[in-house]
Amino acid sequence: MIGKLRGIVDSIGQDWVILDVGGVGYVVHCASRTLAGLPGAGEAATLAIETYVREDQIRLFGFADDLEREWFRLLQSVQGVGAKVALAVLSILPPADLANAIALQDKAAVARAPGIGPKVALRIVSELRNKAPAYAGEAAATIGLKQELGEGVAAAPVSDAVSALTNLGYSRDQAANAVAAALKAAGEGADSARLIRFGLKELAR
């Protein structure tokens, strides 16, 4: 099995890149975000690889890093999600944003991916909510608070502060990040007004 490829970018298509490794051109299927992050033709690139072996073909899927590849595997543990759908989700949501969406039970964010209907989006956020923290990457610090918000069990001052910030036009994820930072600065016992004030300071940075 191939786990990583390091080579020269030969050409890039709609959902694939040909990576020249020692004179052999490997066709690697990638999410559009991953393709957009690759250098131009003739330059060196490295991709984490997931190898699928079927009776009639071998397909390679490429990822910017190991975390993105883990999400590709995790998404396919959900009923109705195959490789194509998993890549579609990763095309619109990087791992940290996907972990946030699942923690907040934000099925609308997941449903923005092409080919993802409301039912599949709901299954993704429901079935993966307990697994998301382990795959949150840099978002892990705030994922617990977001899970509480998503499940409707967050403390009243926290949920009120997040609601107030979203009413001001910030996304739920931005508001949750700001309130999580505000909790650290203002202390766990802070009321909603104090959290809103500290949260606005965070958002103004």
Backbone bond lengths (Angstrom), bond angles and torsions (degrees), N, CA, C in turn:
res aa  C-N    CA-C-N  psi(-1)  N-CA   C-N-CA  omega(-1)  CA-C   N-CA-C  phi
1 M - - - 1.465 - - 1.536 110.32 -
2 I 1.307 115.36 144.71 1.463 121.25 178.02 1.526 108.88 -94.32
3 G 1.318 117.33 126.01 1.462 121.31 -178.91 1.515 113.54 -108.72
4 K 1.341 117.06 -20.12 1.459 120.99 -179.78 1.518 108.42 -158.40
5 L 1.343 115.50 143.78 1.457 120.80 174.67 1.523 109.18 -128.21
6 R 1.319 114.72 133.84 1.464 120.75 174.93 1.522 107.17 -125.91
7 G 1.331 116.19 120.73 1.457 118.46 -177.31 1.514 111.65 -164.82
8 I 1.336 115.40 -158.19 1.462 122.57 -177.87 1.523 108.97 -108.10
9 V 1.330 115.91 132.55 1.463 120.37 177.50 1.528 108.93 -67.09
10 D 1.329 115.50 121.03 1.467 120.76 178.34 1.529 110.32 -91.65
11 S 1.336 116.25 -52.56 1.464 121.15 178.90 1.521 108.84 -159.74
12 I 1.344 114.97 158.48 1.462 121.37 -178.65 1.527 109.25 -128.74
13 G 1.348 116.23 132.79 1.456 121.45 177.72 1.514 110.62 -112.16
14 Q 1.332 116.08 -162.22 1.463 120.52 -176.40 1.517 112.78 -63.73
15 D 1.334 117.01 -40.49 1.468 120.07 -179.14 1.520 112.22 -137.26
16 W 1.322 116.73 23.59 1.464 119.95 -177.63 1.526 111.41 -149.36
17 V 1.308 113.68 160.69 1.459 121.36 171.49 1.525 107.50 -134.46
18 I 1.314 116.54 142.79 1.468 120.01 171.24 1.522 106.83 -99.35
19 L 1.322 114.94 118.87 1.459 121.76 -179.22 1.519 108.81 -107.05
20 D 1.312 115.96 119.96 1.462 121.95 -179.17 1.525 108.82 -86.40
21 V 1.320 115.23 111.06 1.464 120.94 179.57 1.525 108.07 -116.66
22 G 1.307 115.80 104.28 1.457 120.57 179.79 1.508 113.95 59.98
23 G 1.337 117.34 35.18 1.462 120.89 179.09 1.515 114.84 90.33
24 V 1.328 117.47 -5.13 1.471 121.91 177.37 1.524 108.49 -104.76
25 G 1.325 116.48 125.74 1.462 120.54 -179.20 1.518 111.58 -92.38
26 Y 1.330 117.52 112.35 1.467 122.49 179.07 1.531 109.54 -95.60
27 V 1.334 116.27 127.45 1.461 120.90 174.30 1.522 107.52 -85.97
28 V 1.331 116.28 117.59 1.465 121.45 -176.63 1.528 108.74 -120.69
29 H 1.334 115.98 123.81 1.464 121.44 178.94 1.530 109.43 -86.13
30 C 1.341 115.79 133.05 1.461 120.55 -175.04 1.529 110.78 -137.82
31 A 1.338 114.74 159.53 1.465 120.74 169.75 1.530 108.22 -67.37
32 S 1.334 116.84 152.10 1.467 120.26 -177.33 1.527 111.76 -60.47
33 R 1.350 117.68 -34.09 1.462 120.84 177.99 1.529 110.65 -63.31
34 T 1.316 116.18 -40.48 1.466 121.00 179.76 1.525 110.23 -65.81
35 L 1.336 116.46 -43.55 1.461 120.55 178.96 1.529 110.83 -62.18
36 A 1.339 115.74 -40.58 1.470 119.82 -178.98 1.529 111.67 -64.39
37 G 1.327 116.93 -24.76 1.455 120.79 -178.73 1.517 114.00 -87.24
38 L 1.327 116.76 -4.51 1.463 120.23 -179.22 1.524 110.73 -79.57
39 P 1.334 117.54 152.72 1.466 120.68 175.45 1.529 110.28 -72.86
40 G 1.303 117.40 176.60 1.455 121.43 -179.38 1.520 112.82 -76.93
41 A 1.333 114.77 173.43 1.467 121.04 179.42 1.523 110.16 -57.50
42 G 1.321 114.60 138.19 1.452 120.55 179.28 1.513 114.29 92.55
43 E 1.348 116.22 -6.52 1.468 119.65 -179.70 1.532 111.01 -104.80
44 A 1.327 115.80 159.07 1.462 121.72 -176.52 1.528 111.10 -78.77
45 A 1.327 116.13 144.78 1.463 121.75 177.91 1.520 109.33 -149.39
46 T 1.326 114.93 153.72 1.457 121.49 177.12 1.518 108.97 -128.43
47 L 1.321 117.15 134.27 1.463 122.27 179.04 1.526 110.37 -130.16
48 A 1.332 115.87 136.68 1.470 120.03 167.46 1.523 106.29 -73.59
49 I 1.311 117.15 140.44 1.467 121.10 -171.17 1.527 112.39 -122.19
50 E 1.307 115.17 139.17 1.471 122.53 168.61 1.524 106.21 -114.54
51 T 1.325 116.74 123.91 1.465 121.67 -176.71 1.528 110.61 -102.62
52 Y 1.326 116.22 124.79 1.468 121.28 175.66 1.524 108.45 -109.39
53 V 1.315 115.95 122.95 1.463 121.15 179.47 1.525 108.65 -111.15
54 R 1.321 115.44 121.08 1.461 122.02 175.97 1.525 108.42 -118.26
55 E 1.332 115.99 170.08 1.465 119.04 -179.32 1.525 111.70 -59.54
56 D 1.336 116.18 -36.29 1.461 119.64 -173.50 1.527 114.11 -107.59
57 Q 1.339 118.45 -2.10 1.454 118.87 -178.18 1.529 112.15 -163.60
58 I 1.324 114.21 161.24 1.465 122.15 170.56 1.526 106.34 -121.38
59 R 1.333 117.06 126.90 1.466 120.96 179.30 1.518 109.46 -119.85
60 L 1.318 114.88 138.97 1.456 121.12 177.86 1.526 109.00 -110.94
61 F 1.326 116.00 133.03 1.453 122.35 176.10 1.534 107.55 -115.40
62 G 1.331 116.03 133.09 1.458 119.75 -174.72 1.523 112.88 -115.23
63 F 1.345 115.11 149.18 1.461 121.56 -175.22 1.520 110.50 -139.89
64 A 1.329 114.60 151.48 1.462 120.15 -178.94 1.519 111.89 -62.93
65 D 1.347 116.25 -33.55 1.467 120.60 -179.75 1.519 109.69 -156.44
66 D 1.334 115.77 177.45 1.466 120.62 -176.92 1.527 112.08 -66.28
67 L 1.347 117.45 -32.14 1.464 120.43 -179.01 1.524 110.49 -64.63
68 E 1.308 117.00 -43.02 1.467 120.18 178.53 1.533 110.07 -62.66
69 R 1.330 116.58 -39.39 1.464 119.88 177.89 1.525 111.28 -64.72
70 E 1.331 118.19 -37.96 1.464 121.03 177.72 1.523 111.28 -63.35
71 W 1.338 116.72 -38.87 1.467 120.07 177.09 1.523 111.02 -65.77
72 F 1.322 116.86 -37.28 1.464 121.51 176.72 1.531 109.94 -58.59
73 R 1.315 116.31 -43.85 1.470 121.07 178.08 1.529 111.04 -67.74
74 L 1.337 115.76 -44.35 1.462 120.89 -176.47 1.524 111.33 -64.27
75 L 1.309 117.23 -43.11 1.471 120.55 179.92 1.524 111.28 -58.72
76 Q 1.308 116.97 -35.69 1.458 119.95 -177.69 1.530 113.51 -76.19
77 S 1.329 116.45 -5.07 1.467 119.18 173.70 1.524 110.80 -78.42
78 V 1.336 116.97 -9.29 1.463 122.23 179.02 1.520 109.06 -88.79
79 Q 1.313 116.69 134.38 1.464 121.45 -179.74 1.529 110.13 -58.35
80 G 1.324 116.00 131.82 1.454 121.27 177.95 1.518 114.19 89.57
81 V 1.323 117.00 0.47 1.463 120.81 179.81 1.528 109.39 -111.36
82 G 1.324 115.43 114.01 1.454 121.25 175.31 1.516 110.52 -107.15
83 A 1.321 115.63 -168.71 1.461 120.08 -176.75 1.528 111.81 -61.28
84 K 1.336 117.25 -41.90 1.467 120.99 -177.55 1.530 111.38 -63.53
85 V 1.330 115.79 -44.67 1.467 120.27 -179.94 1.529 110.23 -67.56
86 A 1.327 117.38 -41.28 1.470 120.89 179.18 1.527 110.64 -59.82
87 L 1.332 117.39 -42.29 1.463 120.69 178.11 1.525 110.90 -65.90
88 A 1.338 116.75 -35.95 1.466 120.51 178.68 1.522 110.90 -62.91
89 V 1.336 116.30 -41.70 1.465 120.49 178.73 1.526 110.12 -64.68
90 L 1.322 116.52 -45.21 1.465 120.88 -178.65 1.533 112.08 -69.96
91 S 1.334 116.57 -16.84 1.461 120.23 177.24 1.522 111.55 -72.51
92 I 1.340 117.06 -28.96 1.463 119.67 -177.81 1.529 112.78 -106.74
93 L 1.339 117.08 -20.03 1.458 119.97 -177.20 1.531 110.38 -129.64
94 P 1.327 118.55 112.39 1.462 119.59 172.57 1.529 109.29 -65.47
95 P 1.329 118.01 161.58 1.476 120.29 -174.73 1.525 115.48 -49.00
96 A 1.332 118.15 -44.24 1.467 119.86 -178.47 1.526 111.08 -63.50
97 D 1.348 116.91 -42.35 1.463 120.79 -179.70 1.527 111.06 -68.79
98 L 1.329 116.55 -35.65 1.457 120.27 177.95 1.526 110.76 -66.07
99 A 1.332 116.34 -42.41 1.467 120.30 177.00 1.527 110.64 -61.39
100 N 1.335 116.21 -40.82 1.462 120.49 177.87 1.522 111.46 -63.06
101 A 1.333 116.73 -45.72 1.462 121.10 -179.05 1.525 111.23 -60.73
102 I 1.322 116.59 -40.41 1.465 120.32 179.52 1.519 110.18 -68.95
103 A 1.335 116.76 -42.96 1.467 119.83 179.48 1.527 111.38 -61.77
104 L 1.333 116.25 -38.28 1.468 120.94 -179.45 1.523 112.10 -85.10
105 Q 1.364 116.69 -0.31 1.467 122.09 -176.61 1.534 110.56 55.54
106 D 1.326 114.83 40.33 1.459 121.50 -177.90 1.526 109.85 -90.79
107 K 1.327 115.68 79.47 1.467 119.75 -177.15 1.528 111.84 -67.09
108 A 1.344 117.50 -25.91 1.465 120.56 178.97 1.527 111.28 -62.92
109 A 1.342 116.76 -36.98 1.474 120.31 179.20 1.526 110.44 -65.15
110 V 1.332 116.45 -41.26 1.464 120.84 179.73 1.526 110.54 -69.84
111 A 1.325 116.64 -36.66 1.469 121.59 -176.90 1.518 112.90 -69.15
112 R 1.348 117.82 -9.03 1.461 120.32 177.05 1.530 111.79 -69.73
113 A 1.317 116.75 -17.89 1.464 120.39 -179.40 1.529 109.93 -69.78
114 P 1.333 118.18 138.13 1.459 121.18 178.47 1.525 111.50 -57.91
115 G 1.322 116.08 133.78 1.458 120.17 177.47 1.511 114.80 84.40
116 I 1.343 117.24 1.11 1.464 121.26 179.73 1.528 108.42 -101.96
117 G 1.326 116.16 114.61 1.454 120.68 176.27 1.522 110.74 -88.94
118 P 1.331 117.16 171.31 1.466 121.10 -179.32 1.528 113.64 -57.49
119 K 1.340 116.75 -37.46 1.472 119.78 -177.47 1.529 111.19 -67.58
120 V 1.328 116.44 -43.85 1.467 119.92 179.80 1.527 110.07 -67.53
121 A 1.339 116.53 -40.38 1.468 120.11 178.35 1.523 110.61 -61.22
122 L 1.327 116.43 -40.75 1.467 120.69 178.25 1.518 110.97 -64.32
123 R 1.334 117.19 -41.07 1.471 120.19 178.53 1.526 110.77 -63.41
124 I 1.331 116.58 -40.04 1.466 120.14 -179.07 1.526 110.65 -62.16
125 V 1.342 117.19 -50.95 1.465 118.75 -176.74 1.526 111.84 -70.30
126 S 1.340 117.21 -28.32 1.473 120.24 -179.32 1.519 111.91 -78.36
127 E 1.337 115.99 -48.89 1.464 120.17 -173.81 1.533 112.89 -74.51
128 L 1.321 117.52 -24.27 1.471 119.82 -175.78 1.518 113.48 -102.35
129 R 1.344 117.87 1.92 1.462 118.39 -172.34 1.521 113.23 -62.85
130 N 1.329 118.16 -31.85 1.465 119.89 179.83 1.527 112.41 -83.41
131 K 1.331 116.63 -13.26 1.459 120.33 -179.43 1.524 112.25 -97.79
132 A 1.328 116.54 -19.61 1.465 120.77 -174.27 1.532 114.58 -55.84
133 P 1.356 119.82 -42.44 1.466 118.57 -177.56 1.525 114.11 -56.32
134 A 1.325 117.34 -35.87 1.460 120.56 -178.44 1.528 112.05 -71.22
135 Y 1.345 116.41 -16.43 1.462 120.73 -177.55 1.527 111.13 -118.33
136 A 1.317 116.41 22.71 1.466 120.27 -173.27 1.522 113.36 -83.56
137 G 1.327 118.45 -16.25 1.458 119.90 -178.88 1.521 110.75 60.39
138 E 1.326 115.98 -129.86 1.470 120.64 -177.06 1.523 112.48 -70.65
139 A 1.336 117.54 -11.71 1.472 120.58 179.52 1.525 112.07 -86.07
140 A 1.331 117.45 -1.91 1.458 120.89 -173.87 1.533 113.23 -59.54
141 A 1.319 117.54 -29.82 1.467 120.88 -175.90 1.523 112.68 -62.75
142 T 1.321 117.54 -31.05 1.468 120.26 -176.72 1.527 113.25 -110.27
143 I 1.313 117.15 2.20 1.460 119.62 -171.97 1.526 112.24 -66.40
144 G 1.344 117.78 -34.01 1.463 120.13 -179.92 1.516 111.53 -62.32
145 L 1.328 116.70 -45.31 1.461 120.43 178.80 1.521 110.52 -63.07
146 K 1.316 116.67 -39.85 1.466 119.79 -179.16 1.526 111.53 -67.12
147 Q 1.324 116.08 -35.36 1.466 118.42 175.81 1.525 110.88 -63.42
148 E 1.326 116.64 -41.44 1.465 120.28 178.14 1.525 110.74 -61.84
149 L 1.329 116.35 -40.29 1.457 120.43 177.81 1.528 110.81 -65.58
150 G 1.332 115.79 -43.50 1.456 120.65 -179.11 1.518 112.89 -63.79
151 E 1.323 115.87 -33.68 1.463 120.49 -178.46 1.525 112.01 -92.57
152 G 1.341 117.01 -1.66 1.463 120.86 177.03 1.512 114.56 74.12
153 V 1.344 117.62 24.78 1.468 120.17 -177.77 1.533 111.78 -116.85
154 A 1.330 117.46 10.73 1.473 120.08 179.09 1.519 109.59 -68.79
155 A 1.335 116.22 153.16 1.465 121.30 177.70 1.523 109.97 -58.46
156 A 1.328 116.40 148.13 1.466 121.29 -175.69 1.532 113.39 -55.23
157 P 1.356 119.87 -46.11 1.464 118.90 179.47 1.526 112.93 -59.98
158 V 1.336 116.08 -36.23 1.460 120.78 -179.76 1.525 110.42 -68.26
159 S 1.333 117.16 -51.29 1.465 120.03 -178.80 1.527 110.98 -64.51
160 D 1.345 117.29 -35.80 1.468 120.48 178.59 1.532 110.69 -66.47
161 A 1.332 116.04 -40.47 1.462 119.87 179.80 1.524 111.14 -66.26
162 V 1.328 116.74 -43.17 1.468 120.57 178.14 1.527 109.89 -62.51
163 S 1.322 116.67 -43.51 1.461 121.07 178.86 1.530 111.16 -60.81
164 A 1.324 116.83 -42.49 1.464 121.04 -179.57 1.526 111.07 -63.61
165 L 1.331 116.99 -41.11 1.464 120.48 -179.33 1.526 111.50 -70.05
166 T 1.325 117.13 -36.23 1.471 119.14 177.22 1.524 110.07 -68.26
167 N 1.323 116.99 -34.27 1.471 120.11 176.97 1.527 111.90 -65.82
168 L 1.341 115.75 -21.22 1.467 120.34 177.47 1.529 112.16 -84.84
169 G 1.340 115.60 -0.67 1.461 119.44 175.74 1.514 115.99 107.97
170 Y 1.344 117.03 -2.18 1.464 119.29 177.79 1.531 109.46 -81.73
171 S 1.343 116.50 151.77 1.459 119.66 176.66 1.526 109.46 -69.46
172 R 1.329 115.93 161.00 1.467 119.38 -179.44 1.523 110.77 -62.24
173 D 1.319 115.59 -35.80 1.461 119.71 179.28 1.525 111.00 -67.80
174 Q 1.336 117.57 -44.54 1.468 120.92 176.99 1.529 110.70 -60.11
175 A 1.334 115.21 -43.99 1.461 119.82 -179.42 1.522 111.41 -63.39
176 A 1.334 116.40 -42.92 1.465 120.54 -179.76 1.522 111.17 -64.44
177 N 1.334 116.94 -41.49 1.467 120.66 177.62 1.522 110.93 -61.79
178 A 1.344 116.16 -42.86 1.460 120.77 -178.68 1.523 111.41 -65.98
179 V 1.336 116.79 -41.28 1.467 120.28 -179.57 1.528 110.51 -70.15
180 A 1.332 117.11 -35.97 1.467 119.91 176.16 1.523 110.44 -60.87
181 A 1.341 116.53 -42.96 1.464 120.52 177.11 1.524 110.62 -67.29
182 A 1.336 116.71 -37.76 1.464 121.40 179.46 1.522 111.45 -63.25
183 L 1.332 116.64 -37.16 1.473 120.71 178.69 1.519 111.12 -60.57
184 K 1.339 115.72 -39.11 1.469 119.21 179.11 1.518 111.06 -66.88
185 A 1.338 115.55 -39.53 1.467 119.86 -176.67 1.527 112.49 -79.21
186 A 1.337 116.24 -37.29 1.469 120.18 -173.34 1.522 113.07 -95.24
187 G 1.336 116.81 -17.44 1.462 119.91 -178.70 1.517 111.96 96.92
188 E 1.331 115.21 152.74 1.464 121.16 -174.94 1.525 113.76 -61.68
189 G 1.337 117.52 -28.27 1.458 119.61 -176.64 1.513 114.67 -90.02
190 A 1.331 118.10 10.31 1.465 121.32 -176.75 1.516 111.52 -66.19
191 D 1.340 116.03 144.60 1.463 119.42 177.04 1.524 109.59 -82.42
192 S 1.334 116.14 174.40 1.460 120.51 -174.02 1.528 112.02 -63.55
193 A 1.347 117.78 -38.49 1.467 120.59 -179.20 1.529 110.95 -60.93
194 R 1.348 115.49 -42.23 1.469 119.81 179.72 1.532 110.33 -67.72
195 L 1.326 116.87 -39.70 1.464 120.32 179.09 1.529 110.78 -65.82
196 I 1.324 116.77 -38.89 1.465 120.12 178.11 1.525 110.25 -63.40
197 R 1.343 116.06 -43.77 1.459 120.18 -178.91 1.529 111.27 -63.34
198 F 1.329 115.89 -46.95 1.463 119.23 178.91 1.528 110.60 -67.89
199 G 1.339 116.50 -35.55 1.463 120.70 178.99 1.519 111.79 -63.99
200 L 1.314 117.20 -40.31 1.466 121.11 178.03 1.527 111.33 -64.97
201 K 1.341 116.29 -35.39 1.459 119.88 176.91 1.543 109.78 -63.18
202 E 1.340 114.88 -41.44 1.482 119.08 178.60 1.513 110.52 -62.78
203 L 1.319 116.90 -44.19 1.465 121.11 -176.92 1.527 112.24 -70.02
204 A 1.329 116.88 -21.99 1.459 120.59 -179.60 1.527 112.62 -82.83
205 R 1.325 116.74 -9.29 1.467 120.06 -177.42 1.533 111.13 -70.16
